[in-house]
Amino acid sequence: MKKRTKVIAFAGIDGCGKSTQIKLLYDALISEYNIFISKITYMPLNDMKQNKLQDLLLDCRSGIEILKQAWEIWQKTKDGYDYIFCDRYLMCYLAYAYAYGFKNIELIRQMLFFIKNPDLTFYFDLDPTLALTRINKRAEVHDKHENITTLTQAQRGYTKLFPYMGEIISLDATQEPEKINKNLIRILNNHHFI
């Protein structure tokens, strides 16, 4: 009997360490498991309000990206992968929708009922001020949503979503990356995922 693919989402505000933890966990497990990483090409919902047509198009693009990712994950579950690691997923999309003024995210989640919750979500909890400090240390250009107001509102959105998104394990993202990674492996062992 074929083992079912486990879908694991990594969630949290920008700068919390999602991508770092995915890389560390991937490196730790790839010799024993077949792993696919799904990374949403994230186009954040926006609040420019200067150009209503542009705002509408960007908001639609955000929705299309999450639907594309859900389709990709569904396709990959049929390809024999042991795990699919999601660098952002529906929870991230909804949390940032909340940050940009869509306060009834529970309703949006209900409307997107056909997008399954992952088997497990790791939520990396980090103070927005520290997240912004980490973001500012990056060499790349920052997105306009990487500011204290948006990060704080997105964090509120995440906490509002906890009851709607399946099993979520919250982790202290202030710890050293290697310590967090050991904790992730311990949790996966305890859940009989590995």
MOPENOR-V839354 format. One line per field, one symbol per residue. phi: phi as a letter, one per 30 degrees, with the letter a starting at -180 (. if undefined). A space follows every 10 residues. Layout:
phi = ???
This chain:
phi = .ddddccbcc bkdeidjedd dddddeddcd dcbcbccccd ddcdebbdhd bdddeddddd dedddddddd dededdddci ddbbccdiae ededdddddc jddcdddddd dcedddddda bcccdbeedd edddeddddd ddddddbddd dddddddedd dedccidbcd bdddddeddd dddddddddd dhdb
